Amino acid sequence: MYEPPAASDSPTYRGDDNALIFVDQSVINILKRQKERRDSGRQRLGAAWVDHDLVFAP
């Protein structure tokens, strides 16, 4: 059984900005669809769009 490393062992936890993560293609597809929805909302709202610098936004 796979057990992920403790959070304190994670390169991103230590502040490594060049850390690589590997994700399944299905996750990549979901993230691409999320970006398309976000971009569509941004275009629809124009100047009213408020960017909160979040990774995910509703």
GUGU-965364 format. One record per atom (N, C-alpha, C): x, y, z. Coordinates in steps of 0.1 Angstrom, whole numbers, plus 5000, padded with zeros to 4 digits. Atoms other than C-alpha are relative to their C-alpha. Layout:
residues N
XYZ/...
end
This chain:
residues 58
500849885000/500050005000/500950125000/499249885002/501350344990/499750105012/500249904990/501850595018/500850134996/499349885004/502650955008/500950055011/499149944990/505551135025/499350105009/500649894991/504851365054/500150134993/500049875006/504051715044/501350085002/498849934998/507251845059/501149954991/499050065009/509151615035/499850054986/500449965013/507451765005/500950124995/499249895005/509651984982/499250135000/500849885000/506752234979/499950065014/500049954986/506552255017/501250075004/498749944997/510152335019/500350134992/499849885008/509652614994/500749984987/499350035013/511152444963/499050044989/500949965010/509552644935/500149924987/499850085012/510852394909/499649865002/500450144997/509252084925/499149964989/500850065010/507651854900/498949915007/501050094995/504351674906/499549934988/500550085011/502951394885/498549985002/501450034999/499251374878/499549924988/500650085010/497051144858/499450094989/500549925011/495851264824/498550055003/501449964997/492251274837/500050125009/499949884992/493351534863/500350124991/499649895009/494951744836/498850044992/501249975008/491751724815/499050085009/500849934991/489751844845/500550145002/499449874998/492152134851/499850084988/500249925013/491952234814/498650054999/501449965000/488152234816/499750125010/500249904990/488252444847/500650144995/499449885006/490552694830/499150064989/500949955011/488252714800/498750075006/501249934994/485252794823/500450135007/499549874994/487353054842/500250104989/499749915010/488453214810/498750054993/501349965005/484853214797/499450105009/500649914990/483653384829/500750144999/499149885001/486553634826/499650094988/500349935012/485653724791/498550065001/501449964998/481853744799/499950125009/500149894991/482453984828/500850124996/499249895005/485054194811/500750085012/499449924989/486154484834/499549975014/500550034987/483954364862/500749875006/499350124994/486154044866/501050055010/499049974989/488054054899/500949885001/499150114999/491153844899/500650005014/499550014986/491953724935/501349925001/498750085000/495153544924/499949875007/500350134994/493653214934/500349894990/499850115009/494552874919/498649964994/501350035005/490852784917/499050105005/501049904997/487953024916/498749944996/501350055004/484252944915/499550064988/
end
